[in-house]
Amino acid sequence: MFEIDLNNNKRAKTPLEKVLSHKLFWPLVWVFFLCAAVLISYVVYRFNVLGAAGIIGLLIGVPVLYAIVAYPKFGILALFAWSNLVNFAGNFTSAPVGTTMDALEYLLIIGFFFKQKYNRNWKIFADPVSTLVLLWIALNFIEVVNPVAASRLAWVYTVRTVAIIMLLYFVFVYQINSVKFVTLIIKVWLGFSVLGAVYGYAQEINGYFPYEWAALRKSPVTMHLYFQWGHWRKFSIFSDPVVYAYNMAIAIVMCLGLMFGPYSMWKKCVFGCMMVLFMSAMLFSGTRASYVMLPAAAGLLAVLYFNQKVLVVSIIGATLFAGLVFMPTSNGSLKRFQSAFKPSDDASYLERKKNQEFIKPYIQKHPIGAGLGSVGVWGIRFSPNSPISKFPPDSTFVRVAVELGWVGLLLFSLLIFTSLKIGINNFFLIKDPRLRNYCLVMLLALFAINIGSYPQQSIVQFPANIMFYLMLALINVLKRLDDEQQLSLNSTNETLLIKA
């Protein structure tokens, strides 16, 4: 009765173990290592340090590339981690490190199709968000034949950061299939936010580091933009102060959502301390748009949890916040914070309104816009003689409207609205407390980043664009995981009832 079949519990040997366990193969193994040693010695002798670096790159790179395709969860974490560090790595080399992000994206997409070949499951994409994402990608590819576009090359450079990267939405929906992995993603996410905040403090206390000064001096315009209100705006490990501030704002909103989760008191205290760290670090960026994201997310949270207790807390919080906005101060960072809530007195806001009024007739006359890459950096580079190439979009929505027309703006707005609507519905439908809380966290973060999309281009640079598609995916994934859990619980209960 209690007899154990030990033979059935033996682990099957891997191909490598089979080779090494067979004595006849040992001479071949020694010959292989001998040839490899000779080859490595020759490469190092012939190419010096460059050769050694190449060999190390192969020894590390090839297994990593294989792991990204074969183990997509590792690939997703590697993509997220590198998206946070890629701009910082660019400080130390003139090589186009940004292309490594393209490589990671393509490898994950290839891995996705490989998995679909052996474990086909397209039903999980039968939802409105997936349909709208496909329509958005299709519109971006249609732009290549836009008759108004001044440059096809600008489309080539832009489409990879706008449409191709959005294919990752499908990768995330398919590959994220466990609660543990969602928890790990959130931990890694907040971990890199802490790293960004700490490095921002280092910049604030010690000033820019020599390699950062070297990069800034190459662009006097950037130096002018970074020195505001008698203070150098900090950008931490990210590409610029806006990306830094938005990352901090999203992290604050996530911690705020986690405070309402089914966690122990000490964990909630940790979330509270992290919020203070992120808030103070965000002030170093001098990015006023990020300040507006916080009360907006808090407002949505109050609506979702509306009751007498929340109403009292909201009134107290709103009173304290109003006092902070209108209190007199001589602190430069606090003055800049206050100016974010007084747009009528802000010259930059008035300039944005003026630009939007200027471009509005053009948008109305061009249903599919001026083409991808027609404004901003690529517009100046590839179509400098175009009348709109030098137009400063200064907003995700304005950029979409100019490059993809009012059709693109309508489609993008519909995607955001649908995602938020589904997120709110899922928040009330999900039964598992932890999954429900994760849904709240993603919903608040998605709402906040879209509030921030009006005054700034919030989802163009890494890692914000990766975060955006991750939010869209997780809102759907969390409901699917909850459905699977409830189905499993119901099956277990039915089995117990039958046995009883």
C-alpha positions as CSV (number, residue, x, y, z in Angstrom):
1,M,0.0,0.0,0.0
2,F,2.8,2.4,0.9
3,E,5.3,1.0,-1.6
4,I,7.1,3.6,-3.6
5,D,8.2,3.0,-7.2
6,L,11.7,4.6,-7.1
7,N,12.2,4.0,-10.8
8,N,9.3,6.3,-11.7
9,N,10.8,9.1,-9.6
10,K,14.1,9.2,-11.4
11,R,14.7,12.4,-13.3
12,A,15.3,11.9,-17.0
13,K,18.9,12.7,-18.1
14,T,19.5,15.7,-20.3
15,P,21.3,15.2,-23.7
16,L,24.4,16.8,-22.2
17,E,24.4,14.4,-19.2
18,K,23.9,11.4,-21.5
19,V,27.0,12.5,-23.5
20,L,29.1,13.1,-20.4
21,S,28.0,9.8,-18.8
22,H,29.1,7.8,-21.9
23,K,32.8,7.0,-21.6
24,L,33.2,6.6,-25.4
25,F,32.4,10.3,-25.8
26,W,35.1,11.6,-23.3
27,P,37.9,11.8,-25.9
28,L,35.6,13.9,-28.2
29,V,34.8,16.2,-25.3
30,W,38.6,16.7,-24.6
31,V,39.2,17.4,-28.3
32,F,36.4,20.0,-28.3
33,F,37.8,21.9,-25.3
34,L,41.3,21.8,-26.7
35,C,40.2,23.2,-30.0
36,A,38.1,25.9,-28.2
37,A,41.2,26.9,-26.0
38,V,43.4,27.2,-29.1
39,L,40.8,29.3,-30.9
40,I,40.2,31.6,-28.0
41,S,44.0,32.1,-27.5
42,Y,44.4,32.9,-31.2
43,V,41.5,35.4,-31.2
44,V,42.8,37.2,-28.1
45,Y,46.4,37.3,-29.5
46,R,45.1,38.6,-32.9
47,F,42.5,41.1,-31.7
48,N,43.7,42.0,-28.2
49,V,41.1,43.5,-25.9
50,L,38.5,43.6,-28.6
51,G,38.9,39.9,-29.3
52,A,38.6,39.1,-25.5
53,A,35.5,41.3,-25.3
54,G,34.0,39.5,-28.3
55,I,34.5,36.1,-26.8
56,I,33.0,37.1,-23.5
57,G,30.1,38.6,-25.4
58,L,29.5,35.3,-27.2
59,L,29.8,33.2,-24.1
60,I,27.3,35.4,-22.3
61,G,25.2,36.7,-25.2
62,V,24.4,33.4,-26.9
63,P,22.9,31.8,-23.8
64,V,21.0,35.0,-23.0
65,L,19.5,35.2,-26.5
66,Y,18.5,31.5,-26.3
67,A,17.0,32.1,-22.9
68,I,14.9,35.0,-24.1
69,V,13.3,32.9,-26.9
70,A,13.0,29.6,-25.0
71,Y,12.1,31.1,-21.6
72,P,9.9,34.1,-22.4
73,K,9.3,35.0,-18.7
74,F,13.0,35.6,-18.4
75,G,12.8,37.6,-21.7
76,I,10.1,39.8,-20.4
77,L,12.0,40.6,-17.2
78,A,15.2,41.2,-19.3
79,L,13.3,43.5,-21.6
80,F,11.8,45.5,-18.7
81,A,15.2,45.7,-16.9
82,W,17.1,46.8,-20.0
83,S,14.4,49.4,-20.9
84,N,15.2,51.1,-17.6
85,L,19.0,50.9,-18.1
86,V,19.5,51.4,-21.8
87,N,19.6,55.2,-21.7
88,F,22.1,55.1,-18.8
89,A,24.3,52.7,-20.7
90,G,24.4,55.1,-23.6
91,N,26.4,57.5,-21.4
92,F,29.4,55.2,-21.7
93,T,29.5,54.4,-25.3
94,S,28.9,55.9,-28.7
95,A,27.4,52.6,-30.0
96,P,23.7,52.6,-30.8
97,V,22.6,50.8,-27.7
98,G,19.0,51.5,-28.4
99,T,19.0,48.9,-31.1
100,T,19.5,46.3,-28.4
101,M,16.0,47.0,-27.3
102,D,14.8,46.3,-30.9
103,A,16.6,43.0,-30.7
104,L,15.0,42.0,-27.4
105,E,11.6,42.9,-28.8
106,Y,12.1,40.8,-32.0
107,L,13.3,37.9,-30.0
108,L,10.3,37.9,-27.7
109,I,8.0,38.2,-30.7
110,I,9.8,35.2,-32.4
111,G,9.5,33.2,-29.1
112,F,5.8,34.1,-29.0
113,F,5.1,32.6,-32.5
114,F,7.2,29.5,-31.6
115,K,5.1,29.0,-28.5
116,Q,1.9,29.5,-30.5
117,K,3.1,26.8,-32.9
118,Y,3.3,24.1,-30.2
119,N,0.7,25.5,-27.8
120,R,-1.8,27.3,-29.9
121,N,-4.2,29.6,-28.0
122,W,-5.6,32.6,-29.9
123,K,-8.9,32.7,-27.9
124,I,-7.2,34.8,-25.2
125,F,-7.0,37.7,-27.7
126,A,-10.8,37.7,-28.4
127,D,-11.4,41.0,-26.6
128,P,-12.0,44.6,-27.6
129,V,-8.5,45.8,-26.5
130,S,-6.7,43.3,-28.7
131,T,-8.9,44.3,-31.7
132,L,-8.1,48.0,-31.2
133,V,-4.4,47.2,-30.8
134,L,-4.5,45.4,-34.1
135,L,-6.3,48.3,-35.8
136,W,-3.8,50.7,-34.3
137,I,-0.9,48.7,-35.7
138,A,-2.6,48.4,-39.1
139,L,-3.1,52.2,-39.3
140,N,0.6,52.7,-38.5
141,F,1.6,50.4,-41.4
142,I,-0.9,52.1,-43.7
143,E,1.0,55.4,-43.1
144,V,3.8,54.2,-45.3
145,V,1.7,55.0,-48.3
146,N,0.4,58.3,-46.9
147,P,0.4,60.7,-49.9
148,V,1.1,63.7,-47.7
149,A,4.1,62.2,-45.9
150,A,7.3,64.1,-46.7
151,S,9.6,61.2,-46.0
152,R,9.3,57.4,-46.1
153,L,12.6,57.0,-44.2
154,A,11.1,58.8,-41.2
155,W,8.4,56.2,-41.2
156,V,11.0,53.4,-41.1
157,Y,12.7,55.0,-38.1
158,T,9.4,55.7,-36.3
159,V,7.3,52.6,-36.9
160,R,9.5,50.4,-34.8
161,T,8.9,52.5,-31.7
162,V,5.2,53.0,-32.3
163,A,3.7,50.0,-34.0
164,I,6.2,47.1,-33.7
165,I,6.7,47.7,-30.0
166,M,2.9,47.4,-29.6
167,L,3.1,43.8,-30.7
168,L,4.5,43.2,-27.2
169,Y,1.0,43.6,-25.9
170,F,0.2,40.2,-27.4
171,V,3.4,38.7,-26.0
172,F,2.5,39.9,-22.5
173,V,-1.1,38.7,-22.7
174,Y,0.1,35.2,-23.8
175,Q,3.2,34.7,-21.7
176,I,2.1,36.2,-18.4
177,N,0.1,33.2,-17.1
178,S,0.6,33.0,-13.3
179,V,0.0,35.1,-10.2
180,K,3.5,34.6,-9.0
181,F,4.9,36.0,-12.2
182,V,2.7,39.1,-12.0
183,T,3.9,39.6,-8.4
184,L,7.5,39.3,-9.6
185,I,6.9,41.9,-12.4
186,I,5.5,44.4,-9.9
187,K,8.5,43.8,-7.5
188,V,11.0,44.3,-10.3
189,W,9.1,47.4,-11.5
190,L,9.2,49.0,-8.0
191,G,12.8,47.9,-7.6
192,F,13.9,49.8,-10.6
193,S,11.8,52.8,-9.5
194,V,13.8,52.7,-6.2
195,L,17.0,52.6,-8.1
196,G,15.9,55.6,-10.2
197,A,14.9,57.6,-7.1
198,V,18.2,56.8,-5.3
199,Y,20.3,57.8,-8.3
200,G,18.2,61.0,-8.6
201,Y,19.1,61.8,-5.0
202,A,22.8,61.2,-5.9
203,Q,22.5,63.7,-8.7
204,E,20.7,66.2,-6.4
205,I,23.3,65.9,-3.7
206,N,26.5,65.6,-5.7
207,G,25.4,67.3,-9.0
208,Y,25.7,65.8,-12.4
209,F,28.5,63.3,-12.9
210,P,31.3,64.0,-15.4
211,Y,29.9,61.8,-18.1
212,E,26.5,63.5,-17.7
213,W,28.1,66.9,-18.0
214,A,29.9,65.7,-21.1
215,A,26.6,64.7,-22.7
216,L,24.9,67.9,-21.7
217,R,27.6,70.2,-23.1
218,K,27.0,68.7,-26.6
219,S,23.6,70.4,-26.7
220,P,23.3,74.0,-25.4
221,V,19.5,73.9,-26.0
222,T,19.2,70.9,-23.6
223,M,21.3,72.7,-21.0
224,H,19.0,75.7,-21.2
225,L,15.9,73.4,-20.8
226,Y,17.4,71.6,-17.8
227,F,18.3,74.8,-15.9
228,Q,15.0,76.2,-14.6
229,W,14.0,78.3,-11.6
230,G,17.7,78.5,-10.5
231,H,17.9,74.7,-10.3
232,W,19.3,71.9,-12.5
233,R,16.6,69.5,-13.3
234,K,17.6,65.9,-12.6
235,F,16.9,62.9,-14.9
236,S,18.5,60.0,-12.9
237,I,19.2,56.9,-15.1
238,F,16.6,57.9,-17.7
239,S,16.8,59.9,-20.9
240,D,15.4,63.2,-19.6
241,P,13.7,64.8,-16.6
242,V,10.2,64.1,-18.1
243,V,10.7,60.4,-18.3
244,Y,12.3,60.4,-14.8
245,A,9.3,62.3,-13.3
246,Y,6.7,60.1,-15.0
247,N,8.4,57.0,-13.7
248,M,8.4,58.3,-10.2
249,A,4.7,59.4,-10.5
250,I,3.7,56.0,-11.8
251,A,5.6,54.3,-8.9
252,I,3.8,56.6,-6.4
253,V,0.4,55.7,-7.9
254,M,1.3,52.0,-7.8
255,C,2.3,52.2,-4.1
256,L,-0.9,54.1,-3.4
257,G,-2.9,51.3,-4.9
258,L,-1.0,48.6,-3.1
259,M,-1.8,50.3,0.2
260,F,-5.4,49.1,-0.4
261,G,-4.4,45.5,-0.9
262,P,-4.6,42.5,1.4
263,Y,-1.1,42.9,2.8
264,S,0.4,43.0,6.3
265,M,0.9,46.3,8.1
266,W,4.7,46.3,7.7
267,K,4.3,45.9,4.0
268,K,1.9,48.8,3.8
269,C,4.5,50.9,5.8
270,V,7.1,50.0,3.2
271,F,4.8,51.2,0.5
272,G,4.2,54.4,2.4
273,C,7.9,55.0,2.8
274,M,8.5,54.3,-0.9
275,M,5.8,56.9,-1.8
276,V,7.7,59.5,0.2
277,L,11.0,58.5,-1.5
278,F,9.4,58.7,-5.0
279,M,7.6,62.0,-4.2
280,S,10.7,63.8,-3.0
281,A,12.8,62.4,-5.9
282,M,10.2,63.5,-8.4
283,L,10.6,67.1,-7.3
284,F,14.2,67.1,-8.4
285,S,13.1,66.6,-12.0
286,G,11.2,69.9,-12.1
287,T,8.6,68.4,-14.4
288,R,5.3,70.0,-13.5
289,A,3.1,67.7,-15.6
290,S,3.9,64.7,-13.3
291,Y,2.5,66.6,-10.3
292,V,-1.0,66.6,-11.9
293,M,-1.0,62.8,-12.4
294,L,-1.1,62.2,-8.6
295,P,-4.3,64.0,-7.6
296,A,-5.9,62.6,-10.8
297,A,-5.1,59.0,-9.8
298,A,-6.2,59.7,-6.2
299,G,-9.5,61.0,-7.5
300,L,-10.1,57.8,-9.4
301,L,-9.2,55.8,-6.4
302,A,-11.7,57.7,-4.3
303,V,-14.5,57.1,-6.8
304,L,-13.7,53.3,-7.0
305,Y,-13.7,53.0,-3.1
306,F,-16.4,55.6,-2.5
307,N,-17.8,55.4,1.0
308,Q,-18.1,57.7,4.0
309,K,-14.6,57.0,5.3
310,V,-13.0,57.6,1.9
311,L,-15.0,60.8,1.5
312,V,-13.7,62.2,4.8
313,V,-10.1,61.2,3.9
314,S,-10.5,62.7,0.5
315,I,-11.8,66.0,1.9
316,I,-8.9,66.2,4.3
317,G,-6.4,65.3,1.6
318,A,-7.8,67.8,-0.8
319,T,-7.6,70.5,1.9
320,L,-4.0,69.8,2.6
321,F,-3.2,69.6,-1.1
322,A,-4.8,73.0,-1.7
323,G,-2.8,74.5,1.2
324,L,0.4,73.1,-0.4
325,V,-0.5,74.6,-3.8
326,F,-1.4,78.1,-2.5
327,M,1.0,78.5,0.4
328,P,3.7,81.2,0.0
329,T,7.2,79.8,-0.4
330,S,10.7,80.8,-1.6
331,N,11.7,77.2,-2.5
332,G,12.3,76.8,-6.2
333,S,11.1,73.2,-6.5
334,L,8.0,73.9,-4.5
335,K,7.3,77.0,-6.6
336,R,7.5,75.0,-9.7
337,F,5.2,72.4,-8.2
338,Q,2.6,75.1,-7.4
339,S,2.8,76.5,-11.0
340,A,1.6,73.2,-12.3
341,F,-1.9,74.0,-10.8
342,K,-2.0,77.6,-12.1
343,P,-1.9,77.1,-15.9
344,S,-3.2,80.6,-16.6
345,D,0.0,82.0,-15.1
346,D,2.3,79.6,-16.9
347,A,4.0,80.8,-20.1
348,S,4.8,77.2,-21.3
349,Y,1.2,76.2,-21.0
350,L,0.0,79.2,-22.9
351,E,2.5,78.5,-25.6
352,R,1.2,74.9,-25.9
353,K,-2.4,76.2,-26.2
354,K,-1.2,78.6,-28.9
355,N,0.6,75.7,-30.8
356,Q,-2.5,73.5,-30.6
357,E,-4.7,76.3,-32.1
358,F,-2.2,76.8,-34.9
359,I,-2.1,73.1,-35.9
360,K,-5.9,72.4,-35.4
361,P,-6.9,73.3,-39.0
362,Y,-4.2,71.1,-40.4
363,I,-5.4,68.1,-38.4
364,Q,-9.0,68.7,-39.5
365,K,-8.0,68.7,-43.2
366,H,-5.8,65.6,-43.1
367,P,-7.7,62.5,-41.8
368,I,-4.6,60.3,-41.6
369,G,-2.2,63.0,-40.7
370,A,1.2,64.0,-42.1
371,G,2.8,60.5,-41.6
372,L,4.9,58.9,-38.9
373,G,8.0,60.9,-38.1
374,S,6.7,64.1,-39.7
375,V,7.3,66.2,-36.5
376,G,9.9,66.2,-33.8
377,V,13.5,64.9,-34.2
378,W,12.8,62.7,-37.2
379,G,10.8,65.5,-38.9
380,I,13.7,67.9,-38.6
381,R,16.2,65.2,-39.8
382,F,14.3,63.7,-42.7
383,S,12.0,66.4,-43.9
384,P,13.5,69.8,-42.8
385,N,11.7,71.7,-45.6
386,S,8.3,70.4,-44.5
387,P,6.1,73.2,-43.1
388,I,5.3,71.1,-39.9
389,S,8.7,69.4,-39.4
390,K,9.6,72.0,-36.7
391,F,6.2,72.0,-35.0
392,P,6.7,71.1,-31.3
393,P,4.0,68.5,-30.5
394,D,4.6,68.6,-26.7
395,S,1.9,66.1,-26.1
396,T,1.1,62.4,-26.9
397,F,-2.3,63.3,-28.2
398,V,-1.2,66.2,-30.3
399,R,1.6,64.1,-31.8
400,V,-0.9,61.3,-32.7
401,A,-3.3,63.9,-34.2
402,V,-0.6,65.5,-36.4
403,E,1.1,62.3,-37.6
404,L,-1.9,60.0,-37.9
405,G,-4.7,62.6,-38.2
406,W,-8.0,62.8,-36.5
407,V,-8.6,59.1,-37.5
408,G,-5.5,58.1,-35.5
409,L,-6.5,60.3,-32.6
410,L,-10.0,58.8,-32.5
411,L,-8.6,55.2,-32.6
412,F,-6.0,55.9,-29.9
413,S,-8.5,57.6,-27.6
414,L,-10.9,54.7,-28.1
415,L,-8.2,52.3,-27.2
416,I,-7.5,54.2,-23.9
417,F,-11.2,54.6,-23.1
418,T,-11.9,50.9,-23.7
419,S,-8.9,49.8,-21.6
420,L,-10.0,52.0,-18.7
421,K,-13.6,50.8,-19.0
422,I,-12.6,47.1,-19.0
423,G,-10.2,47.8,-16.1
424,I,-12.9,49.3,-14.0
425,N,-15.3,46.4,-14.8
426,N,-12.6,43.9,-14.0
427,F,-11.9,45.6,-10.7
428,F,-15.4,45.0,-9.5
429,L,-15.7,41.5,-11.1
430,I,-12.4,39.9,-9.9
431,K,-13.0,37.9,-6.7
432,D,-9.4,37.1,-5.6
433,P,-8.3,40.0,-3.2
434,R,-4.7,40.1,-4.4
435,L,-5.6,40.0,-8.2
436,R,-8.3,42.6,-7.6
437,N,-5.7,44.8,-6.0
438,Y,-3.2,44.3,-8.8
439,C,-6.0,45.3,-11.2
440,L,-6.5,48.5,-9.2
441,V,-2.7,49.2,-9.3
442,M,-2.6,48.8,-13.1
443,L,-5.8,50.8,-13.6
444,L,-4.5,53.7,-11.5
445,A,-1.2,53.7,-13.3
446,L,-2.8,53.6,-16.8
447,F,-5.2,56.4,-15.9
448,A,-2.3,58.5,-14.5
449,I,0.0,58.0,-17.5
450,N,-2.8,59.1,-19.8
451,I,-3.4,62.2,-17.8
452,G,0.3,62.9,-18.3
453,S,-0.1,62.3,-22.0
454,Y,-1.9,65.6,-22.5
455,P,1.0,68.0,-21.5
456,Q,3.9,65.7,-22.5
457,Q,4.8,62.9,-24.8
458,S,4.6,60.2,-22.1
459,I,4.8,56.9,-23.9
460,V,7.5,57.6,-26.5
461,Q,10.7,56.9,-24.5
462,F,11.9,53.8,-22.7
463,P,10.8,52.5,-20.2
464,A,7.4,54.3,-20.2
465,N,6.3,52.8,-23.5
466,I,7.0,49.2,-22.2
467,M,5.1,50.1,-19.0
468,F,2.2,51.3,-21.0
469,Y,1.7,48.1,-23.0
470,L,2.3,46.1,-19.9
471,M,-0.5,47.9,-18.1
472,L,-2.9,47.3,-21.0
473,A,-2.0,43.6,-21.0
474,L,-2.2,43.0,-17.2
475,I,-5.7,44.5,-17.0
476,N,-6.9,41.7,-19.2
477,V,-4.5,39.0,-17.8
478,L,-5.6,39.5,-14.2
479,K,-9.2,38.8,-15.0
480,R,-8.3,35.7,-16.9
481,L,-6.2,34.4,-14.0
482,D,-9.0,35.1,-11.6
483,D,-11.5,33.2,-13.9
484,E,-9.0,30.2,-13.9
485,Q,-8.7,30.3,-10.1
486,Q,-12.5,30.4,-9.6
487,L,-13.0,27.6,-12.1
488,S,-10.4,25.5,-10.2
489,L,-12.1,26.3,-6.8
490,N,-15.5,25.4,-8.2
491,S,-14.2,22.1,-9.6
492,T,-12.5,21.3,-6.2
493,N,-15.7,22.0,-4.3
494,E,-17.8,19.9,-6.7
495,T,-15.3,17.0,-6.2
496,L,-15.6,17.3,-2.4
497,L,-19.4,17.3,-2.5
498,I,-19.4,14.2,-4.7
499,K,-17.1,12.4,-2.3
500,A,-19.2,13.5,0.7
